[in-house]
Amino acid sequence: MNIVVFGAGYVGLSTASCFAEMGNKVSCVDIDNNKIKKLKKGQMPLYEPGLEAFIKRNVKAQRLSFTTDSKKAIEESELIFCAVGTPPQKDYQPDTEQVEQVAKDVGRYMNGYKIFIIKSTVPVGTTQECKIIIQKELSKRKVGHEFDIAFNPEFLRQGEALNDTLNPNRIIIGVEGERSKKLLSKLYYPIVRTGKPLMFTDVRSAEITKYAANAFLSTKISFINELAHLCEKIGGNIQDVAKGIGLDPRIGCQFLKAGIGYGGSCLKKDIQALIHHAKKHKHEFKLLQAVEDINERQKTVLVDKLLSYIPTLENRKIALWGLTFKPKTDDMRDAPSLQIIEQLKMHKADIHVYDPIRKDVPDVVHSVDSLGAAKDADALMILTEWDEFKSVDLKKLKAAMKGNLILDGRNIYDKKAVRKEGFNYIGIGIK
Ligand SMILES: NC(=O)c1ccc[n+]([C@@H]2O[C@H](COP(=O)([O-])OP(=O)(O)OC[C@H]3O[C@@H](n4cnc5c(N)ncnc54)[C@H](O)[C@@H]3O)[C@@H](O)[C@H]2O)c1
């Protein structure tokens, strides 16, 4: 099938390259000329494991191309996917301007039947608003091309994006009619034939499902973080408690890791959007407000713990391992590390950081490796659970550091093994 994907970001590039991998002819459009230039040269504008090889293979096979020419791309495609950004505004409401701009382009340039499919996470009702935008543009042109709209929520996890796109646990599509249902079933057949469920709903239900999924995942994280606090007060180990409840299949073990809170471009934005939607309809979504409040507090607990051991941080060397909001991505959007760095700066700490990918956070000293950042440090804080931190040589770490305090914001170590090496090891919700 001929497909255009608008947006060459985390979602757009994964979507475009996976559709190409499935044998479709895909063009990926972005308004960022530099990004497109880079992609044409085979350079990646972002880090996602496996993406570079995937893109190169499909470009070579002439199934995937990159362009800023939205007119040509729309004219040549039957399926138009929209994976542009919906960044949070000041009040954290998603800004849908980029999505509306793509809808306008679709109305301006369509030359026959098309389906406009939104993958960006949008406020409920946006897909139908885009239908009106497209219709208006067609009326201006005085042409009556037929088209359908659909909402196909994206559930990929950064760091696992390609596998999640090709092996999703479900595909959900909100549609309005049989024609689009038939074409989208054909598109996803290579995945569905492997046993993955494809579920069609109405458009609004699909839009709500995306928000509901992220709201529920965030609720699990805040729940376990709240319980971690309780464990610290009354005794108990949160990891055992999490396993103990997670083994119940009604609960499940995933997203039950106590830590320094969720970050990234999606969870906070999506929860805030759902809270806002509820408010607009005179419903106070108290549960989600609590989830957010707990998460905001959670981002500060590690520095509070640090201050309880080292009350004055001025000129004390603090090493940070990990900056990105999760491992296997370069994404710093809403990363807890940013808030922690701000707190440490307020206390005038001497901050040395190491992240396997990010080397560009301002006003801190970046080291080339983890031990380099930890050299002569009074304390080490672990902020992202990159694999390479899990197997660090603890003896070398002990020899490199000046102090012996490890504050593990992700509970990556076996506390007994670390304490045996002489560290004062403090995790989240563990004694
Ligand atoms: N990142 C994730 O893990 C994830 C997961 C699920 C859903 N989502 C949702 O998917 C959407 C995209 O997220 P992302 O992280 O890929 O964003 P991103 O910021 O990485 O990429 C968005 C891209 O869209 C481009 N763009 C903006 N306006 C355009 C236009 N008019 N035409 C063509 N390109 C345009 C931008 O230049 C940018 O390259 C968001 O709504 C997000 O909430 C993201």
The ligand as an ORCA input file, in Angstrom:
! r2SCAN-3c Opt
* xyz 0 1
  N       7.207      9.125     22.087
  C       6.431      8.129     22.483
  O       6.877      7.163     23.100
  C       4.961      8.145     22.150
  C       4.200      6.993     22.381
  C       2.843      7.013     22.072
  C       2.271      8.173     21.552
  N       3.024      9.281     21.373
  C       2.387     10.472     20.783
  O       2.794     10.523     19.400
  C       2.958     11.890     18.986
  C       4.367     12.094     18.444
  O       5.270     11.860     19.494
  P       6.856     11.848     19.234
  O       7.489     11.546     20.533
  O       7.156     11.009     18.054
  O       7.086     13.391     18.841
  P       8.417     14.075     18.289
  O       8.413     15.446     18.876
  O       9.585     13.186     18.489
  O       8.173     14.188     16.706
  C       7.204     14.983     16.121
  C       7.698     15.371     14.726
  O       6.634     15.992     13.997
  C       7.198     16.997     13.165
  N       6.158     17.913     12.682
  C       5.549     18.922     13.340
  N       4.621     19.496     12.553
  C       4.647     18.849     11.359
  C       3.925     18.974     10.150
  N       2.983     19.890      9.997
  N       4.225     18.133      9.144
  C       5.179     17.193      9.283
  N       5.890     17.015     10.412
  C       5.627     17.838     11.447
  C       8.253     17.628     14.054
  O       9.187     18.369     13.305
  C       8.844     16.388     14.727
  O       9.931     15.870     13.988
  C       2.612     12.732     20.208
  O       1.248     13.073     20.141
  C       2.850     11.798     21.372
  O       2.068     12.134     22.502
  C       4.370      9.286     21.630
*
